[in-house]
Structures are given as structure tokens and as C-alpha cells.
Amino acid sequence: MSITLILGGARSGKSSHAQSLAEGSGKPVTFLATAQALDEEMSARIQKHRAERPADWETLEVPCDIVSHGPQIKSDVVILDCITLLVSNLLMQLVKEDRVDEVPFMLAVQKEVEGLIGIIRGQEQQWFIISNEVGLGLVPPYQMGRVYRDALGWANQRLAREADNVIFMVAGIPMVVK
């Protein structure tokens, strides 16, 4: 079992770097995609990303509840792209009138991340987990943004503690953190 957490800002090269590392392994790859095609722009992005992946990679679309998909993951290498959208998907399930109750949301994020770690611990796979680092910007001016930022920050910290390697991407350049 091995975990590499790849963090960075939007369009920093996280996904490309993970794909390059996975391709370099020469082993079968499963790509866990958390994005959902909720509008035309996102649908086009998803299609572009699919076209960029090798045809022999298995793709599982998993917006959340990764634990239930664990038994389907049979490959030696797994890319999870990305925790950012996974946490956002959980948030959107709990939004009411442009607000979110922080306690149930954090519990949902903790359950998802701990479940993911449990799946990884039970396997001998090499995992590349991608997430945005959102803690470098301004404090969001609205409650939902602050709660989201805090939850994603917690998830990133928890995954970084478990990870064997942590890479921070800046302008397409990988910087080894751990």
C-alpha cells in the first residue's frame, strides 16, 4: 500500500502529474472520477479529461460514497481525482437555503475520508489522491464557503498524515513536501 497526495491550486498540473506517475508504473490503473456533469461546461471538461486518459484505464464515476465502490477497484494503481469535488458533492447534499449545518457536514466528510483510508489500508494498491489546496487564499465572505474551506482543509490534513508522499504542484512543477 502506498499513498501519494497531490495538492495544488486550480490548473496547477495536479491531474496531469498523477496521470504521468500512474502511466510510469506500467501497471493497470483505475481512475476514480468525482466530477459530475451538472452543466454543459463541466460535461465538456469531463469529456476532455476522458480523452486524455489511456483507453485501457478503467474509470469509475464516484461522486461520493467511495466505500461502496471499493470492491470494484481491482487494479494495482488508483487515481482519485479529486477530494475537492468529493467534499463539494457532500456539501451540496446538505445545503438548505444557501447555508449548511457545519456539524452534519463535517461528520459526512470525516466518514467519507476515514472510509477511504480504510479501503486503502485493506489493499496493496498504489494510490494517487488529488486535492486542491484552498487555504492559501482569502477567507470566504460567506458561511458556506468558510465551512467548505475548513472541511477540505481537514480532509487534506488527514490524508497528508496517512500519505507516504505529499506533492505540492505550482505552475506544473511538483514540489515534494513529504
CNS distance restraints for C-alpha pairs under 8 A (distance, minus, plus):
assign (resid   1 and name CA) (resid 120 and name CA) 7.00 0.50 0.50
assign (resid   1 and name CA) (resid 121 and name CA) 6.79 0.50 0.50
assign (resid   1 and name CA) (resid 123 and name CA) 6.23 0.50 0.50
assign (resid   1 and name CA) (resid 124 and name CA) 4.23 0.50 0.50
assign (resid   1 and name CA) (resid 125 and name CA) 5.01 0.50 0.50
assign (resid   1 and name CA) (resid 126 and name CA) 5.68 0.50 0.50
assign (resid   1 and name CA) (resid 127 and name CA) 7.75 0.50 0.50
assign (resid   2 and name CA) (resid 124 and name CA) 7.57 0.50 0.50
assign (resid   2 and name CA) (resid 125 and name CA) 6.56 0.50 0.50
assign (resid   2 and name CA) (resid 126 and name CA) 4.74 0.50 0.50
assign (resid   2 and name CA) (resid 127 and name CA) 6.00 0.50 0.50
assign (resid   2 and name CA) (resid 163 and name CA) 7.29 0.50 0.50
assign (resid   2 and name CA) (resid 164 and name CA) 6.19 0.50 0.50
assign (resid   3 and name CA) (resid 126 and name CA) 6.14 0.50 0.50
assign (resid   3 and name CA) (resid 127 and name CA) 4.78 0.50 0.50
assign (resid   3 and name CA) (resid 128 and name CA) 6.04 0.50 0.50
assign (resid   3 and name CA) (resid 129 and name CA) 7.30 0.50 0.50
assign (resid   3 and name CA) (resid 162 and name CA) 7.38 0.50 0.50
assign (resid   3 and name CA) (resid 163 and name CA) 4.73 0.50 0.50
assign (resid   3 and name CA) (resid 164 and name CA) 5.35 0.50 0.50
assign (resid   3 and name CA) (resid 165 and name CA) 6.48 0.50 0.50
assign (resid   4 and name CA) (resid 126 and name CA) 7.99 0.50 0.50
assign (resid   4 and name CA) (resid 127 and name CA) 6.13 0.50 0.50
assign (resid   4 and name CA) (resid 128 and name CA) 4.86 0.50 0.50
assign (resid   4 and name CA) (resid 129 and name CA) 6.19 0.50 0.50
assign (resid   4 and name CA) (resid 163 and name CA) 5.67 0.50 0.50
assign (resid   4 and name CA) (resid 164 and name CA) 6.02 0.50 0.50
assign (resid   4 and name CA) (resid 165 and name CA) 4.62 0.50 0.50
assign (resid   4 and name CA) (resid 166 and name CA) 5.64 0.50 0.50
assign (resid   4 and name CA) (resid 167 and name CA) 7.36 0.50 0.50
assign (resid   5 and name CA) (resid 128 and name CA) 5.97 0.50 0.50
assign (resid   5 and name CA) (resid 129 and name CA) 4.82 0.50 0.50
assign (resid   5 and name CA) (resid 130 and name CA) 5.98 0.50 0.50
assign (resid   5 and name CA) (resid 131 and name CA) 7.55 0.50 0.50
assign (resid   5 and name CA) (resid 159 and name CA) 7.11 0.50 0.50
assign (resid   5 and name CA) (resid 160 and name CA) 6.45 0.50 0.50
assign (resid   5 and name CA) (resid 163 and name CA) 6.22 0.50 0.50
assign (resid   5 and name CA) (resid 165 and name CA) 6.28 0.50 0.50
assign (resid   5 and name CA) (resid 166 and name CA) 4.74 0.50 0.50
assign (resid   5 and name CA) (resid 167 and name CA) 6.23 0.50 0.50
assign (resid   6 and name CA) (resid  14 and name CA) 6.11 0.50 0.50
assign (resid   6 and name CA) (resid  18 and name CA) 7.40 0.50 0.50
assign (resid   6 and name CA) (resid 128 and name CA) 7.07 0.50 0.50
assign (resid   6 and name CA) (resid 129 and name CA) 6.03 0.50 0.50
assign (resid   6 and name CA) (resid 130 and name CA) 4.83 0.50 0.50
assign (resid   6 and name CA) (resid 131 and name CA) 6.36 0.50 0.50
assign (resid   6 and name CA) (resid 166 and name CA) 5.91 0.50 0.50
assign (resid   6 and name CA) (resid 167 and name CA) 4.78 0.50 0.50
assign (resid   6 and name CA) (resid 168 and name CA) 5.93 0.50 0.50
assign (resid   6 and name CA) (resid 169 and name CA) 7.14 0.50 0.50
assign (resid   7 and name CA) (resid  14 and name CA) 6.65 0.50 0.50
assign (resid   7 and name CA) (resid 130 and name CA) 6.04 0.50 0.50
assign (resid   7 and name CA) (resid 131 and name CA) 5.08 0.50 0.50
assign (resid   7 and name CA) (resid 132 and name CA) 5.37 0.50 0.50
assign (resid   7 and name CA) (resid 133 and name CA) 5.75 0.50 0.50
assign (resid   7 and name CA) (resid 166 and name CA) 7.49 0.50 0.50
assign (resid   7 and name CA) (resid 167 and name CA) 6.12 0.50 0.50
assign (resid   7 and name CA) (resid 168 and name CA) 4.80 0.50 0.50
assign (resid   7 and name CA) (resid 169 and name CA) 6.12 0.50 0.50
assign (resid   8 and name CA) (resid  12 and name CA) 5.88 0.50 0.50
assign (resid   8 and name CA) (resid  13 and name CA) 7.85 0.50 0.50
assign (resid   8 and name CA) (resid  14 and name CA) 6.48 0.50 0.50
assign (resid   8 and name CA) (resid 131 and name CA) 6.97 0.50 0.50
assign (resid   8 and name CA) (resid 132 and name CA) 5.09 0.50 0.50
assign (resid   8 and name CA) (resid 133 and name CA) 5.15 0.50 0.50
assign (resid   8 and name CA) (resid 168 and name CA) 5.39 0.50 0.50
assign (resid   8 and name CA) (resid 169 and name CA) 4.77 0.50 0.50
assign (resid   8 and name CA) (resid 170 and name CA) 6.42 0.50 0.50
assign (resid   9 and name CA) (resid 132 and name CA) 5.35 0.50 0.50
assign (resid   9 and name CA) (resid 133 and name CA) 5.70 0.50 0.50
assign (resid   9 and name CA) (resid 134 and name CA) 7.09 0.50 0.50
assign (resid   9 and name CA) (resid 169 and name CA) 7.44 0.50 0.50
assign (resid   9 and name CA) (resid 170 and name CA) 7.40 0.50 0.50
assign (resid  10 and name CA) (resid 132 and name CA) 6.70 0.50 0.50
assign (resid  11 and name CA) (resid 171 and name CA) 7.85 0.50 0.50
assign (resid  12 and name CA) (resid 169 and name CA) 5.74 0.50 0.50
assign (resid  12 and name CA) (resid 170 and name CA) 5.44 0.50 0.50
assign (resid  12 and name CA) (resid 171 and name CA) 4.96 0.50 0.50
assign (resid  12 and name CA) (resid 172 and name CA) 5.31 0.50 0.50
assign (resid  12 and name CA) (resid 173 and name CA) 8.00 0.50 0.50
assign (resid  13 and name CA) (resid  17 and name CA) 6.01 0.50 0.50
assign (resid  13 and name CA) (resid 169 and name CA) 6.39 0.50 0.50
assign (resid  13 and name CA) (resid 170 and name CA) 7.51 0.50 0.50
assign (resid  13 and name CA) (resid 171 and name CA) 6.75 0.50 0.50
assign (resid  13 and name CA) (resid 172 and name CA) 4.54 0.50 0.50
assign (resid  13 and name CA) (resid 173 and name CA) 7.52 0.50 0.50
assign (resid  14 and name CA) (resid  18 and name CA) 6.26 0.50 0.50
assign (resid  14 and name CA) (resid 130 and name CA) 6.53 0.50 0.50
assign (resid  14 and name CA) (resid 131 and name CA) 7.97 0.50 0.50
assign (resid  14 and name CA) (resid 169 and name CA) 6.12 0.50 0.50
assign (resid  14 and name CA) (resid 172 and name CA) 7.48 0.50 0.50
assign (resid  15 and name CA) (resid  19 and name CA) 6.10 0.50 0.50
assign (resid  15 and name CA) (resid  81 and name CA) 7.10 0.50 0.50
assign (resid  15 and name CA) (resid 130 and name CA) 6.90 0.50 0.50
assign (resid  16 and name CA) (resid  20 and name CA) 6.12 0.50 0.50
assign (resid  17 and name CA) (resid  21 and name CA) 6.24 0.50 0.50
assign (resid  17 and name CA) (resid 172 and name CA) 7.86 0.50 0.50
assign (resid  17 and name CA) (resid 174 and name CA) 7.80 0.50 0.50
assign (resid  18 and name CA) (resid  22 and name CA) 6.14 0.50 0.50
assign (resid  18 and name CA) (resid  79 and name CA) 7.06 0.50 0.50
assign (resid  18 and name CA) (resid 128 and name CA) 6.19 0.50 0.50
assign (resid  18 and name CA) (resid 130 and name CA) 7.69 0.50 0.50
assign (resid  19 and name CA) (resid  23 and name CA) 6.01 0.50 0.50
assign (resid  19 and name CA) (resid  53 and name CA) 7.68 0.50 0.50
assign (resid  19 and name CA) (resid  79 and name CA) 7.64 0.50 0.50
assign (resid  20 and name CA) (resid  24 and name CA) 6.07 0.50 0.50
assign (resid  21 and name CA) (resid  25 and name CA) 6.53 0.50 0.50
assign (resid  22 and name CA) (resid  26 and name CA) 7.40 0.50 0.50
assign (resid  22 and name CA) (resid  27 and name CA) 7.63 0.50 0.50
assign (resid  22 and name CA) (resid  29 and name CA) 6.97 0.50 0.50
assign (resid  22 and name CA) (resid  77 and name CA) 6.63 0.50 0.50
assign (resid  22 and name CA) (resid  78 and name CA) 7.89 0.50 0.50
assign (resid  22 and name CA) (resid  79 and name CA) 7.66 0.50 0.50
assign (resid  22 and name CA) (resid 128 and name CA) 7.89 0.50 0.50
assign (resid  23 and name CA) (resid  27 and name CA) 7.45 0.50 0.50
assign (resid  27 and name CA) (resid  75 and name CA) 7.76 0.50 0.50
assign (resid  27 and name CA) (resid  76 and name CA) 6.15 0.50 0.50
assign (resid  27 and name CA) (resid  77 and name CA) 6.61 0.50 0.50
assign (resid  28 and name CA) (resid  56 and name CA) 7.90 0.50 0.50
assign (resid  28 and name CA) (resid  57 and name CA) 6.74 0.50 0.50
assign (resid  28 and name CA) (resid  75 and name CA) 5.24 0.50 0.50
assign (resid  28 and name CA) (resid  76 and name CA) 5.73 0.50 0.50
assign (resid  28 and name CA) (resid  77 and name CA) 6.20 0.50 0.50
assign (resid  29 and name CA) (resid  57 and name CA) 5.20 0.50 0.50
assign (resid  29 and name CA) (resid  58 and name CA) 6.42 0.50 0.50
assign (resid  29 and name CA) (resid  75 and name CA) 5.47 0.50 0.50
assign (resid  29 and name CA) (resid  76 and name CA) 6.37 0.50 0.50
assign (resid  29 and name CA) (resid  77 and name CA) 4.71 0.50 0.50
assign (resid  29 and name CA) (resid  78 and name CA) 5.60 0.50 0.50
assign (resid  29 and name CA) (resid  79 and name CA) 7.44 0.50 0.50
assign (resid  30 and name CA) (resid  57 and name CA) 5.76 0.50 0.50
assign (resid  30 and name CA) (resid  58 and name CA) 4.68 0.50 0.50
assign (resid  30 and name CA) (resid  59 and name CA) 5.73 0.50 0.50
assign (resid  30 and name CA) (resid  60 and name CA) 7.31 0.50 0.50
assign (resid  30 and name CA) (resid  73 and name CA) 6.74 0.50 0.50
assign (resid  30 and name CA) (resid  74 and name CA) 7.73 0.50 0.50
assign (resid  30 and name CA) (resid  75 and name CA) 5.89 0.50 0.50
assign (resid  30 and name CA) (resid  77 and name CA) 6.34 0.50 0.50
assign (resid  30 and name CA) (resid  78 and name CA) 4.84 0.50 0.50
assign (resid  30 and name CA) (resid  79 and name CA) 6.38 0.50 0.50
assign (resid  31 and name CA) (resid  57 and name CA) 6.90 0.50 0.50
assign (resid  31 and name CA) (resid  58 and name CA) 6.07 0.50 0.50
assign (resid  31 and name CA) (resid  59 and name CA) 4.67 0.50 0.50
assign (resid  31 and name CA) (resid  60 and name CA) 6.21 0.50 0.50
assign (resid  31 and name CA) (resid  78 and name CA) 5.85 0.50 0.50
assign (resid  31 and name CA) (resid  79 and name CA) 4.86 0.50 0.50
assign (resid  31 and name CA) (resid  80 and name CA) 6.20 0.50 0.50
assign (resid  31 and name CA) (resid  81 and name CA) 7.46 0.50 0.50
assign (resid  32 and name CA) (resid  59 and name CA) 5.99 0.50 0.50
assign (resid  32 and name CA) (resid  60 and name CA) 5.00 0.50 0.50
assign (resid  32 and name CA) (resid  61 and name CA) 5.95 0.50 0.50
assign (resid  32 and name CA) (resid  62 and name CA) 6.21 0.50 0.50
assign (resid  32 and name CA) (resid  78 and name CA) 7.23 0.50 0.50
assign (resid  32 and name CA) (resid  79 and name CA) 5.96 0.50 0.50
assign (resid  32 and name CA) (resid  80 and name CA) 4.72 0.50 0.50
assign (resid  32 and name CA) (resid  81 and name CA) 6.13 0.50 0.50
assign (resid  33 and name CA) (resid  59 and name CA) 7.04 0.50 0.50
assign (resid  33 and name CA) (resid  60 and name CA) 6.15 0.50 0.50
assign (resid  33 and name CA) (resid  61 and name CA) 4.79 0.50 0.50
assign (resid  33 and name CA) (resid  62 and name CA) 5.73 0.50 0.50
assign (resid  33 and name CA) (resid  63 and name CA) 7.06 0.50 0.50
assign (resid  33 and name CA) (resid  80 and name CA) 6.40 0.50 0.50
assign (resid  33 and name CA) (resid  81 and name CA) 5.33 0.50 0.50
assign (resid  33 and name CA) (resid  82 and name CA) 6.90 0.50 0.50
assign (resid  34 and name CA) (resid  61 and name CA) 6.06 0.50 0.50
assign (resid  34 and name CA) (resid  62 and name CA) 5.03 0.50 0.50
assign (resid  34 and name CA) (resid  63 and name CA) 4.13 0.50 0.50
assign (resid  34 and name CA) (resid  64 and name CA) 6.86 0.50 0.50
assign (resid  34 and name CA) (resid  80 and name CA) 7.72 0.50 0.50
assign (resid  34 and name CA) (resid  81 and name CA) 6.21 0.50 0.50
assign (resid  34 and name CA) (resid  82 and name CA) 5.97 0.50 0.50
assign (resid  34 and name CA) (resid  83 and name CA) 7.69 0.50 0.50
assign (resid  34 and name CA) (resid  85 and name CA) 5.98 0.50 0.50
assign (resid  34 and name CA) (resid  86 and name CA) 5.67 0.50 0.50
assign (resid  35 and name CA) (resid  46 and name CA) 7.40 0.50 0.50
assign (resid  35 and name CA) (resid  61 and name CA) 7.59 0.50 0.50
assign (resid  35 and name CA) (resid  62 and name CA) 7.89 0.50 0.50
assign (resid  35 and name CA) (resid  63 and name CA) 6.19 0.50 0.50
assign (resid  35 and name CA) (resid  82 and name CA) 7.76 0.50 0.50
assign (resid  35 and name CA) (resid  85 and name CA) 6.14 0.50 0.50
assign (resid  35 and name CA) (resid  86 and name CA) 7.71 0.50 0.50
assign (resid  36 and name CA) (resid  42 and name CA) 7.33 0.50 0.50
assign (resid  36 and name CA) (resid  43 and name CA) 7.69 0.50 0.50
assign (resid  36 and name CA) (resid  63 and name CA) 6.69 0.50 0.50
assign (resid  37 and name CA) (resid  42 and name CA) 5.22 0.50 0.50
assign (resid  37 and name CA) (resid  43 and name CA) 4.53 0.50 0.50
assign (resid  37 and name CA) (resid  46 and name CA) 7.17 0.50 0.50
assign (resid  38 and name CA) (resid  42 and name CA) 6.57 0.50 0.50
assign (resid  38 and name CA) (resid  43 and name CA) 7.09 0.50 0.50
assign (resid  39 and name CA) (resid  43 and name CA) 6.15 0.50 0.50
assign (resid  40 and name CA) (resid  44 and name CA) 6.18 0.50 0.50
assign (resid  41 and name CA) (resid  45 and name CA) 6.37 0.50 0.50
assign (resid  42 and name CA) (resid  46 and name CA) 6.16 0.50 0.50
assign (resid  43 and name CA) (resid  47 and name CA) 6.27 0.50 0.50
assign (resid  44 and name CA) (resid  48 and name CA) 6.19 0.50 0.50
assign (resid  45 and name CA) (resid  49 and name CA) 6.20 0.50 0.50
assign (resid  46 and name CA) (resid  50 and name CA) 6.15 0.50 0.50
assign (resid  47 and name CA) (resid  51 and name CA) 6.26 0.50 0.50
assign (resid  48 and name CA) (resid  52 and name CA) 6.41 0.50 0.50
assign (resid  49 and name CA) (resid  53 and name CA) 6.60 0.50 0.50
assign (resid  53 and name CA) (resid  57 and name CA) 7.15 0.50 0.50
assign (resid  62 and name CA) (resid  66 and name CA) 6.38 0.50 0.50
assign (resid  62 and name CA) (resid  69 and name CA) 7.59 0.50 0.50
assign (resid  63 and name CA) (resid  85 and name CA) 7.62 0.50 0.50
assign (resid  63 and name CA) (resid  86 and name CA) 5.86 0.50 0.50
assign (resid  63 and name CA) (resid  89 and name CA) 6.44 0.50 0.50
assign (resid  64 and name CA) (resid  86 and name CA) 5.71 0.50 0.50
assign (resid  64 and name CA) (resid  89 and name CA) 6.82 0.50 0.50
assign (resid  64 and name CA) (resid  90 and name CA) 6.98 0.50 0.50
assign (resid  64 and name CA) (resid 112 and name CA) 7.62 0.50 0.50
assign (resid  65 and name CA) (resid  69 and name CA) 7.32 0.50 0.50
assign (resid  65 and name CA) (resid 112 and name CA) 6.47 0.50 0.50
assign (resid  66 and name CA) (resid  70 and name CA) 6.32 0.50 0.50
assign (resid  66 and name CA) (resid 112 and name CA) 7.18 0.50 0.50
assign (resid  66 and name CA) (resid 115 and name CA) 7.50 0.50 0.50
assign (resid  66 and name CA) (resid 116 and name CA) 6.45 0.50 0.50
assign (resid  67 and name CA) (resid 112 and name CA) 7.62 0.50 0.50
assign (resid  67 and name CA) (resid 115 and name CA) 5.77 0.50 0.50
assign (resid  67 and name CA) (resid 116 and name CA) 6.23 0.50 0.50
assign (resid  67 and name CA) (resid 119 and name CA) 6.73 0.50 0.50
assign (resid  69 and name CA) (resid  73 and name CA) 7.06 0.50 0.50
assign (resid  70 and name CA) (resid 119 and name CA) 6.34 0.50 0.50
assign (resid  73 and name CA) (resid  78 and name CA) 7.94 0.50 0.50
assign (resid  75 and name CA) (resid 125 and name CA) 7.38 0.50 0.50
assign (resid  76 and name CA) (resid 124 and name CA) 7.45 0.50 0.50
assign (resid  76 and name CA) (resid 125 and name CA) 4.87 0.50 0.50
assign (resid  76 and name CA) (resid 126 and name CA) 6.27 0.50 0.50
assign (resid  77 and name CA) (resid 125 and name CA) 5.58 0.50 0.50
assign (resid  77 and name CA) (resid 126 and name CA) 4.74 0.50 0.50
assign (resid  77 and name CA) (resid 127 and name CA) 5.90 0.50 0.50
assign (resid  77 and name CA) (resid 128 and name CA) 7.86 0.50 0.50
assign (resid  78 and name CA) (resid 125 and name CA) 7.07 0.50 0.50
assign (resid  78 and name CA) (resid 126 and name CA) 6.21 0.50 0.50
assign (resid  78 and name CA) (resid 127 and name CA) 4.78 0.50 0.50
assign (resid  78 and name CA) (resid 128 and name CA) 6.17 0.50 0.50
assign (resid  79 and name CA) (resid 127 and name CA) 5.89 0.50 0.50
assign (resid  79 and name CA) (resid 128 and name CA) 4.71 0.50 0.50
assign (resid  79 and name CA) (resid 129 and name CA) 5.93 0.50 0.50
assign (resid  79 and name CA) (resid 130 and name CA) 7.71 0.50 0.50
assign (resid  80 and name CA) (resid 127 and name CA) 7.49 0.50 0.50
assign (resid  80 and name CA) (resid 128 and name CA) 6.22 0.50 0.50
assign (resid  80 and name CA) (resid 129 and name CA) 4.81 0.50 0.50
assign (resid  80 and name CA) (resid 130 and name CA) 6.15 0.50 0.50
assign (resid  81 and name CA) (resid 129 and name CA) 6.43 0.50 0.50
assign (resid  81 and name CA) (resid 130 and name CA) 5.23 0.50 0.50
assign (resid  81 and name CA) (resid 131 and name CA) 7.34 0.50 0.50
assign (resid  82 and name CA) (resid  86 and name CA) 6.39 0.50 0.50
assign (resid  82 and name CA) (resid 129 and name CA) 6.72 0.50 0.50
assign (resid  82 and name CA) (resid 130 and name CA) 4.88 0.50 0.50
assign (resid  82 and name CA) (resid 131 and name CA) 5.35 0.50 0.50
assign (resid  83 and name CA) (resid  87 and name CA) 6.07 0.50 0.50
assign (resid  83 and name CA) (resid 129 and name CA) 7.35 0.50 0.50
assign (resid  83 and name CA) (resid 130 and name CA) 6.22 0.50 0.50
assign (resid  83 and name CA) (resid 131 and name CA) 4.94 0.50 0.50
assign (resid  83 and name CA) (resid 132 and name CA) 7.63 0.50 0.50
assign (resid  83 and name CA) (resid 152 and name CA) 7.78 0.50 0.50
assign (resid  83 and name CA) (resid 155 and name CA) 7.95 0.50 0.50
assign (resid  84 and name CA) (resid  88 and name CA) 6.30 0.50 0.50
assign (resid  84 and name CA) (resid 130 and name CA) 7.93 0.50 0.50
assign (resid  84 and name CA) (resid 131 and name CA) 5.22 0.50 0.50
assign (resid  84 and name CA) (resid 132 and name CA) 5.80 0.50 0.50
assign (resid  84 and name CA) (resid 152 and name CA) 6.73 0.50 0.50
assign (resid  85 and name CA) (resid  89 and name CA) 5.92 0.50 0.50
assign (resid  86 and name CA) (resid  90 and name CA) 6.40 0.50 0.50
assign (resid  87 and name CA) (resid  91 and name CA) 6.18 0.50 0.50
assign (resid  87 and name CA) (resid 109 and name CA) 6.46 0.50 0.50
assign (resid  87 and name CA) (resid 148 and name CA) 7.59 0.50 0.50
assign (resid  87 and name CA) (resid 151 and name CA) 7.54 0.50 0.50
assign (resid  87 and name CA) (resid 152 and name CA) 6.53 0.50 0.50
assign (resid  88 and name CA) (resid  92 and name CA) 6.19 0.50 0.50
assign (resid  88 and name CA) (resid 148 and name CA) 7.30 0.50 0.50
assign (resid  89 and name CA) (resid  93 and name CA) 6.55 0.50 0.50
assign (resid  90 and name CA) (resid  94 and name CA) 6.90 0.50 0.50
assign (resid  90 and name CA) (resid 105 and name CA) 7.26 0.50 0.50
assign (resid  90 and name CA) (resid 108 and name CA) 7.03 0.50 0.50
assign (resid  90 and name CA) (resid 109 and name CA) 7.12 0.50 0.50
assign (resid  91 and name CA) (resid  95 and name CA) 6.34 0.50 0.50
assign (resid  91 and name CA) (resid 100 and name CA) 7.43 0.50 0.50
assign (resid  91 and name CA) (resid 105 and name CA) 6.42 0.50 0.50
assign (resid  91 and name CA) (resid 148 and name CA) 7.23 0.50 0.50
assign (resid  94 and name CA) (resid 100 and name CA) 6.07 0.50 0.50
assign (resid  94 and name CA) (resid 101 and name CA) 7.50 0.50 0.50
assign (resid  94 and name CA) (resid 105 and name CA) 6.87 0.50 0.50
assign (resid  95 and name CA) (resid  99 and name CA) 5.57 0.50 0.50
assign (resid  95 and name CA) (resid 100 and name CA) 4.81 0.50 0.50
assign (resid  95 and name CA) (resid 101 and name CA) 7.80 0.50 0.50
assign (resid  96 and name CA) (resid 100 and name CA) 6.16 0.50 0.50
assign (resid  98 and name CA) (resid 144 and name CA) 7.18 0.50 0.50
assign (resid  99 and name CA) (resid 143 and name CA) 6.80 0.50 0.50
assign (resid  99 and name CA) (resid 144 and name CA) 5.69 0.50 0.50
assign (resid 100 and name CA) (resid 105 and name CA) 7.30 0.50 0.50
assign (resid 100 and name CA) (resid 143 and name CA) 7.89 0.50 0.50
assign (resid 100 and name CA) (resid 144 and name CA) 6.07 0.50 0.50
assign (resid 100 and name CA) (resid 147 and name CA) 7.86 0.50 0.50
assign (resid 101 and name CA) (resid 105 and name CA) 6.41 0.50 0.50
assign (resid 102 and name CA) (resid 106 and name CA) 6.00 0.50 0.50
assign (resid 102 and name CA) (resid 147 and name CA) 6.36 0.50 0.50
assign (resid 103 and name CA) (resid 107 and name CA) 6.17 0.50 0.50
assign (resid 104 and name CA) (resid 108 and name CA) 6.14 0.50 0.50
assign (resid 105 and name CA) (resid 109 and name CA) 6.27 0.50 0.50
assign (resid 106 and name CA) (resid 110 and name CA) 6.02 0.50 0.50
assign (resid 106 and name CA) (resid 151 and name CA) 6.14 0.50 0.50
assign (resid 107 and name CA) (resid 111 and name CA) 6.03 0.50 0.50
assign (resid 108 and name CA) (resid 112 and name CA) 6.17 0.50 0.50
assign (resid 109 and name CA) (resid 113 and name CA) 6.13 0.50 0.50
assign (resid 109 and name CA) (resid 151 and name CA) 6.93 0.50 0.50
assign (resid 109 and name CA) (resid 155 and name CA) 7.33 0.50 0.50
assign (resid 110 and name CA) (resid 114 and name CA) 5.90 0.50 0.50
assign (resid 110 and name CA) (resid 155 and name CA) 7.39 0.50 0.50
assign (resid 111 and name CA) (resid 115 and name CA) 5.90 0.50 0.50
assign (resid 112 and name CA) (resid 116 and name CA) 6.16 0.50 0.50
assign (resid 113 and name CA) (resid 117 and name CA) 6.23 0.50 0.50
assign (resid 113 and name CA) (resid 155 and name CA) 6.62 0.50 0.50
assign (resid 113 and name CA) (resid 158 and name CA) 7.92 0.50 0.50
assign (resid 113 and name CA) (resid 159 and name CA) 7.71 0.50 0.50
assign (resid 114 and name CA) (resid 118 and name CA) 6.14 0.50 0.50
assign (resid 115 and name CA) (resid 119 and name CA) 6.31 0.50 0.50
assign (resid 116 and name CA) (resid 120 and name CA) 6.30 0.50 0.50
assign (resid 117 and name CA) (resid 121 and name CA) 6.07 0.50 0.50
assign (resid 117 and name CA) (resid 159 and name CA) 7.85 0.50 0.50
assign (resid 117 and name CA) (resid 162 and name CA) 7.80 0.50 0.50
assign (resid 118 and name CA) (resid 122 and name CA) 6.31 0.50 0.50
assign (resid 119 and name CA) (resid 123 and name CA) 6.71 0.50 0.50
assign (resid 120 and name CA) (resid 124 and name CA) 7.66 0.50 0.50
assign (resid 120 and name CA) (resid 125 and name CA) 7.28 0.50 0.50
assign (resid 120 and name CA) (resid 127 and name CA) 7.72 0.50 0.50
assign (resid 131 and name CA) (resid 156 and name CA) 7.19 0.50 0.50
assign (resid 133 and name CA) (resid 153 and name CA) 7.44 0.50 0.50
assign (resid 133 and name CA) (resid 156 and name CA) 7.81 0.50 0.50
assign (resid 134 and name CA) (resid 149 and name CA) 6.36 0.50 0.50
assign (resid 134 and name CA) (resid 152 and name CA) 7.66 0.50 0.50
assign (resid 134 and name CA) (resid 153 and name CA) 7.21 0.50 0.50
assign (resid 135 and name CA) (resid 149 and name CA) 6.91 0.50 0.50
assign (resid 135 and name CA) (resid 153 and name CA) 6.77 0.50 0.50
assign (resid 139 and name CA) (resid 146 and name CA) 6.82 0.50 0.50
assign (resid 140 and name CA) (resid 145 and name CA) 5.37 0.50 0.50
assign (resid 140 and name CA) (resid 146 and name CA) 5.43 0.50 0.50
assign (resid 141 and name CA) (resid 145 and name CA) 7.30 0.50 0.50
assign (resid 141 and name CA) (resid 146 and name CA) 7.52 0.50 0.50
assign (resid 142 and name CA) (resid 146 and name CA) 6.47 0.50 0.50
assign (resid 143 and name CA) (resid 147 and name CA) 6.18 0.50 0.50
assign (resid 144 and name CA) (resid 148 and name CA) 6.06 0.50 0.50
assign (resid 145 and name CA) (resid 149 and name CA) 6.05 0.50 0.50
assign (resid 146 and name CA) (resid 150 and name CA) 6.11 0.50 0.50
assign (resid 147 and name CA) (resid 151 and name CA) 6.15 0.50 0.50
assign (resid 148 and name CA) (resid 152 and name CA) 6.10 0.50 0.50
assign (resid 149 and name CA) (resid 153 and name CA) 5.98 0.50 0.50
assign (resid 150 and name CA) (resid 154 and name CA) 6.18 0.50 0.50
assign (resid 151 and name CA) (resid 155 and name CA) 6.21 0.50 0.50
assign (resid 152 and name CA) (resid 156 and name CA) 6.07 0.50 0.50
assign (resid 153 and name CA) (resid 157 and name CA) 6.19 0.50 0.50
assign (resid 154 and name CA) (resid 158 and name CA) 6.12 0.50 0.50
assign (resid 155 and name CA) (resid 159 and name CA) 6.12 0.50 0.50
assign (resid 156 and name CA) (resid 160 and name CA) 5.96 0.50 0.50
assign (resid 157 and name CA) (resid 161 and name CA) 6.27 0.50 0.50
assign (resid 158 and name CA) (resid 162 and name CA) 6.66 0.50 0.50
assign (resid 159 and name CA) (resid 163 and name CA) 5.97 0.50 0.50
assign (resid 160 and name CA) (resid 165 and name CA) 7.88 0.50 0.50
assign (resid 160 and name CA) (resid 166 and name CA) 6.44 0.50 0.50
assign (resid 164 and name CA) (resid 178 and name CA) 7.24 0.50 0.50
assign (resid 165 and name CA) (resid 176 and name CA) 7.58 0.50 0.50
assign (resid 165 and name CA) (resid 177 and name CA) 7.46 0.50 0.50
assign (resid 165 and name CA) (resid 178 and name CA) 5.05 0.50 0.50
assign (resid 166 and name CA) (resid 176 and name CA) 6.20 0.50 0.50
assign (resid 166 and name CA) (resid 177 and name CA) 5.29 0.50 0.50
assign (resid 166 and name CA) (resid 178 and name CA) 4.84 0.50 0.50
assign (resid 167 and name CA) (resid 174 and name CA) 6.07 0.50 0.50
assign (resid 167 and name CA) (resid 175 and name CA) 5.52 0.50 0.50
assign (resid 167 and name CA) (resid 176 and name CA) 4.61 0.50 0.50
assign (resid 167 and name CA) (resid 177 and name CA) 5.50 0.50 0.50
assign (resid 167 and name CA) (resid 178 and name CA) 7.04 0.50 0.50
assign (resid 168 and name CA) (resid 174 and name CA) 5.80 0.50 0.50
assign (resid 168 and name CA) (resid 175 and name CA) 5.09 0.50 0.50
assign (resid 168 and name CA) (resid 176 and name CA) 6.36 0.50 0.50
assign (resid 168 and name CA) (resid 177 and name CA) 6.55 0.50 0.50
assign (resid 169 and name CA) (resid 173 and name CA) 5.47 0.50 0.50
assign (resid 169 and name CA) (resid 174 and name CA) 4.59 0.50 0.50
assign (resid 169 and name CA) (resid 175 and name CA) 6.06 0.50 0.50
assign (resid 170 and name CA) (resid 174 and name CA) 6.57 0.50 0.50
assign (resid 170 and name CA) (resid 175 and name CA) 7.54 0.50 0.50
